[in-house]
Amino acid sequence: MSNVPEIFGSMVFSEAVMQARLPHATYKEVVHAIHHDKRLTPEIATVVATAMKNWAVEKGATHFTHWFQPMTGVTAEKHDSFIHPTGDGLAIMEFSGKELVQGEPDASSFPSGGLRATFEARGYTAWDPTSYAFVKDGVLYIPTAFVSYTGEALDKKTPLLRSMQALNKQAIRILRLFGDTASESVRATAGAEQEYFLVDKSVYDRRKDLIYTGRTLFGARPPKGQEMEDHYFGAIKPRVAAFMKELNDELWKLGVVAKTEHNEVAPAQHELAPLFSTVNIAADHNQLTMELMRTIAKRHGMECLLHEKPFAGVNGSGKHNNWSMATDTGENLLEPGDTPAENAQFLLFLCAVLKAVNEYQDLLRISVATAGNDHRLGANEAPPAILSVYVGDELEGVLNAIMNDEAYSSAGKEPFKVGVSVLPRFPKDSTDRNRTSSFAFTGNKFEFRMPGSAQSISEANIVLNTAVAEELRRFADRLEAADDFDAELHDLIRETVKENMRIVFNGNGYDESWVVEAERRGLLNLRTTPEALPYYLHEKNIRLFEGNKVFTETEMRARYEIMQENYAKTIRIEAMTTSDMVRKDILPAVSAYGGMLAKTLTAKKALPGVDTSYEEAALKRLSELTAMTSKAADTLDEAIMQSNDITACEELSNFCRDKIFATMSELRICVDEMETITSAKYWPYPTYGEMLFSVR
């Protein structure tokens, strides 16, 4: 049994380790830099590097790496050894302050969206001291940002850190207006609930589609799926429990507070949830979590599937992003509080979030837009592609009372006014949760439920931080200029609620009537990634990111290109895998089975009075399906070839959706029916039943 207090954070160069290993003055400098976004001097960095190297070597490290998050969706690392030759045939272990603070990996082969040519290889990694270094597999990992030679962001961490600075600046302005002089910083916090599937490695290795694309491109429904709802919160199987135990141990060593684990709704589906942490640390920890899930699953003879929709007909996997704001003094700014003054401050921050989601619903949708997540959004286990905010009945009543200047039940008979002395106390988290909402208030935080399981949470939090920062900036500008703070606060909150109430929806997001109602309200319903992406470059969105110094327009245009390219590349890889499976495995297998049926039919017809209806019907239908499949495969191959000639990224992604993906969907219908007719002895791939129930 693990001694959790002993192992927790044991592989992390944390503040406690720094305090024990650094000179007191140096330690204070480092902590100040961490908590106030300051740069360390080269002299301080050298002292830290020496202490960090000595600690890492004691933990078994022989190499170090600047660990960064390029626009590939996964992490990147280049290992360098600590070894330095002494000139006498010997070597010592060295690590300089310069090596700690900055690295220079080759940037030419990472996605840049046209920011860099292939021959422009230089890129820089820069240490993020707010996210602690750690040792894993004999390597010292140093979390870093990744930028181009000319300073443009080439990663997900750089804009995330910028967005955090923007939010901090504007939130502090608001707090000062409410008389808070103690808080020195405000940090966005996040906790990412991670869903995933586990399947036996033996079946995974026989599925080309899982290997190449992460999802099944074919598969008929098994006799049993999730209909009985007996997997959700059910007893955890021994193999899965052993995997979860090792995963917890490794995460705890790295300081990741893995808190909750359970079976999810679909067979073979599970979930892990951590405690909250500062949003850039939460993003780093989630990347580590996904990496370790894959690695540890293999050690237990399983494969971890993180695709948003690995199996049709059962729930896909999401990554609920629980987001809030907290001061360095420990105050959660989305906590309703127990006093009128606290409630007034809470309502202002709440209004900033409502307005941000309403005005930038397009950006929030884009932040979760991938080819994989398009399968999931709008299905019965995920929110629709429409952004809406659930606040619960109690809070909605408060907002309606403010909007209409009406009496509220807790407020007495007078019209509902907002002010530090007159706002009544109201309950927090007093209503049921709405699991169909895309953006739900859950007592003292918002749960953004649209991100897909394979995605980095950085993208969603960049948008959230920046959009809320922008609304807080506008609020602060207005309130700082007011002669009567209470009166202006009341008017500001009332106007904001009235102008943004269309985004509030407490009903069933799965109901088709909500689609109609959302359209009536003027809310966007961007069902696919190609529909959503063009909104990214709208003028208001460029102003948002440039005004808050999160992205330049050049960086945004580069990211737009990358997102379009990623969508098209994903669909094309799936299409080529589809064609390969059909031509090399499925059609030959079905043809062989058909040949056996034909021989059986001929033999039976030679016998008087023998019923051959089964063979005749099966052979006829298989022949029809084979012809349809072959024709669809030809159409698919032609579409793939056509796509090679399309150079404009937006045109290509639309073509991939409308022609290539549509043809793949038609082809799948034929293949899935063939699977139900073909003998299991002949079918070339493990079935859904074999995969979903492979871990016993």
Summary of the structure (lengths in Angstrom):
residues: 696
radius of gyration: 28.1
end to end distance: 23.2
largest distance: 103.6
contacts: 2359
relative contact order: 0.11
helix: 50%
strand: 14%
